[in-house]
Amino acid sequence: MIIPIIIFASCILFTISLFHIYWALGGKRGLGAILPEHNGNRTLSPGIIATLFVALLVALAALLLLMRAEFIPKFMPTIMLNVGIWICTVVFSVRVIGEFNYLGIFKKSDLLYFIN
C-alpha cells in the first residue's frame, strides 16, 4: 500500500517542479490562481532565479523521497539523506503554516482563487 503513495507523492513533487520551470521560463497559465493579489497587485512576485531554485529544491525533495524508499540508488550517505528529509519536512511544514496574511492555512486573506 505504501508503494503507490510514495510514487504518487513523487509524481506530485516532480509536477510542481515542472510548473515552476514553466513559470520561470515565462509561462503565465495558473499564475493568477497561485500568486496572491491585493488591490490588483501581486503580493509575491518571485524572480526567475528564485523560481528555478524552488523548482530544483522540489525536484530534490522528490528524489530524496524515492531514495529513502529505495526506488532509486542513494548517491549520498544515509545520514545526509535523513537530514535532507528532515529539512524538507520542516520547510514544507512552515510553508503550510504560512506567513499569516496571504499564504498558508492560517492566512487572513481569502483573495487566492486556488484556495477558495
MDTraj code that builds the backbone (N, CA, C; nanometers):
import mdtraj as md
import numpy as np

residues = "MET ILE ILE PRO ILE ILE ILE PHE ALA SER CYS ILE LEU PHE THR ILE SER LEU PHE HIS ILE TYR TRP ALA LEU GLY GLY LYS ARG GLY LEU GLY ALA ILE LEU PRO GLU HIS ASN GLY ASN ARG THR LEU SER PRO GLY ILE ILE ALA THR LEU PHE VAL ALA LEU LEU VAL ALA LEU ALA ALA LEU LEU LEU LEU MET ARG ALA GLU PHE ILE PRO LYS PHE MET PRO THR ILE MET LEU ASN VAL GLY ILE TRP ILE CYS THR VAL VAL PHE SER VAL ARG VAL ILE GLY GLU PHE ASN TYR LEU GLY ILE PHE LYS LYS SER ASP LEU LEU TYR PHE ILE ASN".split()
xyz = np.array([
    [0.0823, -0.1208, 0.0000],
    [0.0000, 0.0000, 0.0000],
    [0.0860, 0.1262, 0.0000],
    [0.2016, 0.1201, 0.0638],
    [0.2849, 0.2387, 0.0755],
    [0.3515, 0.2743, -0.0575],
    [0.3780, 0.1746, -0.1417],
    [0.4465, 0.1992, -0.2688],
    [0.3671, 0.2938, -0.3586],
    [0.2369, 0.2738, -0.3783],
    [0.1626, 0.3694, -0.4622],
    [0.1615, 0.5110, -0.4046],
    [0.1613, 0.5230, -0.2733],
    [0.1615, 0.6553, -0.2101],
    [0.2942, 0.7260, -0.2363],
    [0.4040, 0.6530, -0.2249],
    [0.5359, 0.7117, -0.2500],
    [0.5473, 0.7545, -0.3958],
    [0.5043, 0.6697, -0.4864],
    [0.5105, 0.7033, -0.6292],
    [0.4220, 0.8238, -0.6584],
    [0.3015, 0.8256, -0.6023],
    [0.2100, 0.9379, -0.6246],
    [0.2685, 1.0679, -0.5694],
    [0.3226, 1.0637, -0.4486],
    [0.3809, 1.1840, -0.3877],
    [0.4994, 1.2341, -0.4695],
    [0.5821, 1.1439, -0.5176],
    [0.6965, 1.1835, -0.6002],
    [0.6504, 1.2464, -0.7309],
    [0.5489, 1.1884, -0.7929],
    [0.4951, 1.2451, -0.9178],
    [0.4385, 1.3851, -0.8946],
    [0.3707, 1.4041, -0.7822],
    [0.3175, 1.5370, -0.7481],
    [0.4327, 1.6361, -0.7326],
    [0.5365, 1.5982, -0.6615],
    [0.6506, 1.6878, -0.6409],
    [0.7202, 1.7202, -0.7733],
    [0.7395, 1.6211, -0.8594],
    [0.8018, 1.6473, -0.9890],
    [0.7131, 1.7376, -1.0748],
    [0.5814, 1.7204, -1.0672],
    [0.4886, 1.8067, -1.1422],
    [0.4969, 1.9504, -1.0918],
    [0.5025, 1.9681, -0.9617],
    [0.5172, 2.1024, -0.9045],
    [0.6487, 2.1649, -0.9507],
    [0.7531, 2.0856, -0.9552],
    [0.8819, 2.1345, -1.0036],
    [0.8724, 2.1787, -1.1497],
    [0.8057, 2.0991, -1.2322],
    [0.7894, 2.1347, -1.3743],
    [0.7079, 2.2629, -1.3908],
    [0.6055, 2.2815, -1.3079],
    [0.5290, 2.4066, -1.3131],
    [0.6189, 2.5263, -1.2827],
    [0.7061, 2.5116, -1.1845],
    [0.7970, 2.6220, -1.1508],
    [0.8930, 2.6524, -1.2656],
    [0.9401, 2.5502, -1.3338],
    [1.0261, 2.5728, -1.4501],
    [0.9472, 2.6443, -1.5591],
    [0.8241, 2.6018, -1.5825],
    [0.7369, 2.6663, -1.6814],
    [0.7178, 2.8144, -1.6484],
    [0.6907, 2.8449, -1.5221],
    [0.6715, 2.9844, -1.4821],
    [0.8009, 3.0639, -1.4936],
    [0.9137, 3.0027, -1.4600],
    [1.0428, 3.0722, -1.4694],
    [1.0771, 3.1056, -1.6142],
    [1.0327, 3.0213, -1.7062],
    [1.0598, 3.0442, -1.8484],
    [0.9572, 3.1367, -1.9135],
    [0.8691, 3.1939, -1.8346],
    [0.7762, 3.2938, -1.8859],
    [0.6326, 3.2489, -1.8993],
    [0.6013, 3.1265, -1.8599],
    [0.4635, 3.0782, -1.8675],
    [0.3727, 3.1556, -1.7737],
    [0.2520, 3.1803, -1.8181],
    [0.1572, 3.2596, -1.7381],
    [0.0399, 3.1772, -1.6857],
    [0.0147, 3.0630, -1.7453],
    [-0.1027, 2.9835, -1.7077],
    [-0.0944, 2.9421, -1.5607],
    [-0.1985, 2.9705, -1.4871],
    [-0.2067, 2.9310, -1.3478],
    [-0.1495, 3.0303, -1.2477],
    [-0.0781, 3.1317, -1.2945],
    [-0.0174, 3.2274, -1.2008],
    [-0.1229, 3.3038, -1.1211],
    [-0.2310, 3.3409, -1.1871],
    [-0.3353, 3.4165, -1.1187],
    [-0.4004, 3.3385, -1.0058],
    [-0.3997, 3.2070, -1.0194],
    [-0.4608, 3.1233, -0.9164],
    [-0.3646, 3.0937, -0.8024],
    [-0.2357, 3.1064, -0.8264],
    [-0.1359, 3.0665, -0.7276],
    [-0.0793, 3.1845, -0.6486],
    [-0.0461, 3.2925, -0.7202],
    [0.0149, 3.4084, -0.6529],
    [-0.0922, 3.5005, -0.5978],
    [-0.0855, 3.5336, -0.4702],
    [-0.1871, 3.6203, -0.4102],
    [-0.1775, 3.7639, -0.4623],
    [-0.2942, 3.8264, -0.4739],
    [-0.3022, 3.9665, -0.5167],
    [-0.3808, 4.0458, -0.4133],
    [-0.3447, 4.1719, -0.4011],
    [-0.4170, 4.2639, -0.3136],
    [-0.4334, 4.3942, -0.3901],
    [-0.5557, 4.4374, -0.4103],
    [-0.5881, 4.5572, -0.4880],
    [-0.5289, 4.5516, -0.6288],
    [-0.5323, 4.4323, -0.6898],
    [-0.4838, 4.4164, -0.8259],
    [-0.3333, 4.4020, -0.8402],
    [-0.2590, 4.4109, -0.7307],
    [-0.1134, 4.3961, -0.7348],
    [-0.0729, 4.2672, -0.6662],
    [0.0232, 4.1966, -0.7244],
    [0.0733, 4.0734, -0.6628],
    [0.1467, 4.1057, -0.5330],
    [0.1164, 4.0286, -0.4315],
    [0.1859, 4.0471, -0.3038],
    [0.3172, 3.9698, -0.3022],
    [0.3331, 3.8795, -0.3966],
    [0.4541, 3.7999, -0.4087],
    [0.4885, 3.7917, -0.5564],
    [0.6074, 3.8327, -0.5923],
    [0.6490, 3.8301, -0.7320],
    [0.7932, 3.7791, -0.7412],
    [0.8105, 3.6470, -0.7334],
    [0.9455, 3.5911, -0.7348],
    [1.0110, 3.6050, -0.8715],
    [1.1406, 3.6186, -0.8727],
    [1.2154, 3.6303, -0.9968],
    [1.2441, 3.4951, -1.0594],
    [1.3110, 3.4982, -1.1731],
    [1.3419, 3.3763, -1.2465],
    [1.4334, 3.2849, -1.1652],
    [1.5391, 3.3423, -1.1084],
    [1.6357, 3.2620, -1.0327],
    [1.5680, 3.1967, -0.9119],
    [1.4887, 3.2719, -0.8391],
    [1.4205, 3.2175, -0.7215],
    [1.3236, 3.1061, -0.7617],
    [1.2528, 3.1247, -0.8721],
    [1.1569, 3.0245, -0.9177],
    [1.2281, 2.8970, -0.9616],
    [1.3399, 2.9114, -1.0319],
    [1.4173, 2.7943, -1.0722],
    [1.4783, 2.7244, -0.9503],
    [1.5184, 2.8020, -0.8514],
    [1.5730, 2.7441, -0.7283],
    [1.4671, 2.6617, -0.6560],
    [1.3451, 2.7125, -0.6502],
    [1.2349, 2.6379, -0.5883],
    [1.2089, 2.5100, -0.6677],
    [1.2122, 2.5192, -0.8009],
    [1.1924, 2.4003, -0.8850],
    [1.2979, 2.2946, -0.8539],
    [1.4208, 2.3379, -0.8402],
    [1.5303, 2.2460, -0.8075],
    [1.5090, 2.1815, -0.6713],
    [1.4709, 2.2601, -0.5725],
    [1.4508, 2.2069, -0.4374],
    [1.3338, 2.1093, -0.4309],
    [1.2262, 2.1387, -0.5029],
    [1.1107, 2.0488, -0.5025],
    [1.1463, 1.9173, -0.5723],
    [1.2208, 1.9255, -0.6838],
    [1.2657, 1.8032, -0.7515],
    [1.3595, 1.7235, -0.6605],
    [1.4450, 1.7930, -0.5878],
    [1.5348, 1.7257, -0.4938],
    [1.4553, 1.6566, -0.3827],
    [1.3474, 1.7184, -0.3375],
    [1.2622, 1.6560, -0.2359],
    [1.2021, 1.5262, -0.2905],
    [1.1607, 1.5259, -0.4170],
    [1.1082, 1.4038, -0.4783],
    [1.2157, 1.2961, -0.4869],
    [1.3365, 1.3372, -0.5237],
    [1.4474, 1.2410, -0.5305],
    [1.4804, 1.1833, -0.3932],
    [1.4802, 1.2687, -0.2916],
    [1.5058, 1.2211, -0.1552],
    [1.4014, 1.1178, -0.1136],
    [1.2772, 1.1438, -0.1470],
    [1.1690, 1.0504, -0.1144],
    [1.1913, 0.9165, -0.1844],
    [1.2263, 0.9211, -0.3126],
    [1.2495, 0.7978, -0.3875],
    [1.3733, 0.7226, -0.3375],
    [1.4773, 0.7971, -0.2982],
    [1.5966, 0.7324, -0.2435],
    [1.5674, 0.6689, -0.1081],
    [1.4927, 0.7398, -0.0253],
    [1.4595, 0.6870, 0.1084],
    [1.3778, 0.5589, 0.0981],
    [1.2912, 0.5523, -0.0034],
    [1.2092, 0.4328, -0.0248],
    [1.2846, 0.3257, -0.1037],
    [1.4076, 0.3566, -0.1407],
    [1.4951, 0.2663, -0.2147],
    [1.4416, 0.2299, -0.3525],
    [1.3731, 0.3261, -0.4157],
    [1.3314, 0.3082, -0.5549],
    [1.4451, 0.3429, -0.6504],
    [1.5313, 0.4339, -0.6078],
    [1.6490, 0.4694, -0.6864],
    [1.7706, 0.4588, -0.5951],
    [1.8886, 0.4354, -0.6529],
    [2.0084, 0.4222, -0.5687],
    [2.0421, 0.5526, -0.4967],
    [2.0938, 0.5383, -0.3770],
    [2.1368, 0.6541, -0.2996],
    [2.2683, 0.7050, -0.3564],
    [2.2792, 0.8355, -0.3723],
    [2.4059, 0.8937, -0.4168],
    [2.4665, 0.9816, -0.3080],
    [2.4237, 0.9555, -0.1839],
    [2.4759, 1.0280, -0.0684],
    [2.4683, 0.9361, 0.0527],
    [2.5456, 0.9650, 0.1547],
    [2.5379, 0.8842, 0.2770],
    [2.3986, 0.8913, 0.3400],
    [2.3628, 0.7859, 0.4107],
    [2.2302, 0.7776, 0.4727],
    [2.2045, 0.8933, 0.5682],
    [2.3048, 0.9365, 0.6420],
    [2.2860, 1.0470, 0.7366],
    [2.2480, 1.1751, 0.6627],
    [2.3124, 1.1994, 0.5473],
    [2.2773, 1.3187, 0.4683],
    [2.1362, 1.3070, 0.4126],
    [2.0987, 1.1868, 0.3724],
    [1.9634, 1.1633, 0.3222],
    [1.8608, 1.1922, 0.4307],
    [1.8855, 1.1408, 0.5512],
    [1.7921, 1.1630, 0.6621],
    [1.7842, 1.3105, 0.7008],
    [1.8969, 1.3784, 0.7033],
    [1.8974, 1.5225, 0.7334],
    [1.8188, 1.5978, 0.6257],
    [1.8401, 1.5619, 0.5000],
    [1.7664, 1.6256, 0.3906],
    [1.6166, 1.6064, 0.4027],
    [1.5760, 1.4871, 0.4423],
    [1.4328, 1.4599, 0.4596],
    [1.3760, 1.5418, 0.5743],
    [1.4510, 1.5553, 0.6831],
    [1.4038, 1.6380, 0.7951],
    [1.3959, 1.7850, 0.7553],
    [1.4916, 1.8307, 0.6778],
    [1.4867, 1.9697, 0.6295],
    [1.3632, 1.9900, 0.5425],
    [1.3346, 1.8954, 0.4534],
    [1.2141, 1.9045, 0.3701],
    [1.0881, 1.9064, 0.4562],
    [1.0862, 1.8243, 0.5593],
    [0.9707, 1.8207, 0.6498],
    [0.9481, 1.9559, 0.7150],
    [1.0536, 2.0167, 0.7639],
    [1.0426, 2.1476, 0.8280],
    [0.9991, 2.2540, 0.7274],
    [1.0617, 2.2551, 0.6101],
    [1.0296, 2.3569, 0.5090],
    [0.8846, 2.3448, 0.4630],
    [0.8388, 2.2231, 0.4334],
    [0.7005, 2.2057, 0.3892],
    [0.6025, 2.2387, 0.5022],
    [0.6387, 2.2087, 0.6262],
    [0.5519, 2.2435, 0.7394],
    [0.5404, 2.3947, 0.7549],
    [0.6520, 2.4646, 0.7444],
    [0.6494, 2.6111, 0.7528],
    [0.5671, 2.6680, 0.6372],
    [0.5789, 2.6096, 0.5186],
    [0.5032, 2.6561, 0.4020],
    [0.3537, 2.6369, 0.4236],
    [0.3155, 2.5267, 0.4860],
    [0.1741, 2.5023, 0.5143],
    [0.1224, 2.6030, 0.6162],
    [0.2005, 2.6298, 0.7192],
    [0.1591, 2.7270, 0.8209],
    [0.1487, 2.8656, 0.7588],
    [0.2452, 2.9040, 0.6767],
    [0.2388, 3.0305, 0.6041],
    [0.2878, 3.1490, 0.6838],
    [0.2594, 3.2656, 0.6281],
    [0.3047, 3.3902, 0.6899],
    [0.1872, 3.4703, 0.7469],
    [0.0722, 3.4074, 0.7597],
    [-0.0468, 3.4570, 0.8300],
    [-0.1253, 3.5656, 0.7567],
    [-0.0774, 3.6169, 0.6432],
    [-0.1547, 3.7156, 0.5697],
    [-0.2111, 3.6604, 0.4392],
    [-0.1233, 3.6100, 0.3515],
    [-0.1666, 3.5667, 0.2193],
    [-0.1388, 3.4198, 0.1899],
    [-0.0532, 3.3541, 0.2672],
    [-0.0149, 3.2157, 0.2397],
    [-0.0361, 3.1289, 0.3618],
    [-0.0691, 3.0019, 0.3395],
    [-0.0784, 2.9044, 0.4473],
    [-0.2189, 2.8854, 0.5010],
    [-0.2309, 2.7904, 0.5914],
    [-0.3632, 2.7574, 0.6444],
    [-0.4148, 2.8610, 0.7435],
    [-0.3269, 2.9437, 0.7971],
    [-0.3689, 3.0460, 0.8924],
    [-0.3773, 3.1846, 0.8297],
    [-0.3865, 3.1920, 0.6976],
    [-0.3892, 3.3226, 0.6289],
    [-0.5176, 3.3979, 0.6624],
    [-0.5067, 3.5282, 0.6611],
    [-0.6205, 3.6153, 0.6900],
    [-0.6977, 3.6495, 0.5635],
    [-0.6282, 3.6547, 0.4508],
    [-0.6884, 3.6953, 0.3248],
    [-0.7478, 3.5752, 0.2527],
    [-0.8618, 3.5961, 0.1852],
    [-0.9205, 3.4902, 0.1041],
    [-0.9185, 3.5301, -0.0439],
    [-0.8139, 3.6013, -0.0840],
    [-0.8043, 3.6527, -0.2202],
    [-0.7510, 3.5518, -0.3218],
    [-0.7020, 3.4394, -0.2789],
    [-0.6465, 3.3408, -0.3712],
    [-0.7570, 3.2546, -0.4324],
    [-0.7620, 3.2511, -0.5631],
    [-0.8574, 3.1656, -0.6335],
    [-0.8293, 3.0180, -0.6028],
    [-0.7030, 2.9827, -0.5955],
    [-0.6609, 2.8443, -0.5723],
    [-0.7176, 2.7907, -0.4419],
    [-0.7240, 2.8705, -0.3409],
    [-0.7682, 2.8277, -0.2090],
    [-0.9209, 2.8249, -0.1982],
    [-0.9872, 2.9164, -0.2640],
    [-1.1331, 2.9290, -0.2493],
    [-1.2098, 2.8250, -0.3214],
])
top = md.Topology()
chain = top.add_chain()
for i, resn in enumerate(residues, 1):
    res = top.add_residue(resn, chain, resSeq=i)
    for name in ("N", "CA", "C"):
        top.add_atom(name, md.element.get_by_symbol(name[0]), res)
traj = md.Trajectory(xyz[None], top)
